């Protein structure tokens, strides 16, 4: 949505929702980017390229969601309802 409303590229929109707020809040040492030792809350999207995500309206591109480095849901399965994640212990 930020891509359309504010003219951001998909990469700029991603930074606006992740690394930039972490820096502003003084939390960039713990979150905001994918690095060893940081909290890993991520969404895995389907597609060849991040630039295609905003241009497929009506398409659900989410393949999986990780919270704290653990898979909590994947397309067709909500692992939070089924006990421990089958990925990453």
ZIQUI-V571875 format. One record per residue. N is the residue number from 1. RES is the residue in one small letter. PSI is psi in whole degrees, -180 to 180 (none if undefined). Layout:
n=<N | N>
res=<RES | RES>
psi=<PSI | PSI>
This chain:
n=<1 | 2 | 3 | 4 | 5 | 6 | 7 | 8 | 9 | 10 | 11 | 12 | 13 | 14 | 15 | 16 | 17 | 18 | 19 | 20 | 21 | 22 | 23 | 24 | 25 | 26 | 27 | 28 | 29 | 30 | 31 | 32 | 33 | 34 | 35 | 36 | 37 | 38 | 39 | 40 | 41 | 42 | 43 | 44 | 45 | 46 | 47 | 48 | 49 | 50 | 51 | 52 | 53 | 54 | 55 | 56 | 57 | 58 | 59 | 60 | 61 | 62 | 63 | 64 | 65 | 66 | 67 | 68 | 69 | 70 | 71 | 72 | 73 | 74 | 75 | 76 | 77 | 78 | 79 | 80 | 81 | 82 | 83 | 84 | 85 | 86 | 87 | 88 | 89>
res=<x | x | x | x | x | x | x | x | x | x | x | x | x | x | x | x | x | x | x | x | x | x | x | x | x | x | x | x | x | x | x | x | x | x | x | x | x | x | x | x | x | x | x | x | x | x | x | x | x | x | x | x | x | x | x | x | x | x | x | x | x | x | x | x | x | x | x | x | x | x | x | x | x | x | x | x | x | x | x | x | x | x | x | x | x | x | x | x | x>
psi=<-40 | -32 | -43 | -51 | -40 | 4 | 26 | 150 | 161 | -37 | -41 | -40 | -39 | -46 | -37 | -23 | -6 | -81 | -43 | -49 | -37 | -42 | -46 | -38 | 0 | 26 | 11 | -14 | -15 | -24 | 174 | -27 | 160 | 104 | 152 | 132 | -9 | 157 | 135 | 83 | 109 | 159 | 130 | 121 | 146 | 144 | 159 | -25 | 138 | -30 | -17 | -17 | -49 | -7 | 21 | 65 | 142 | -7 | 137 | 98 | -2 | 120 | -33 | 158 | 132 | 134 | 125 | 29 | 4 | 136 | 121 | -21 | 151 | 162 | 118 | -12 | 129 | 98 | -21 | -22 | -7 | 24 | -154 | 147 | 139 | -8 | 132 | 22 | none>
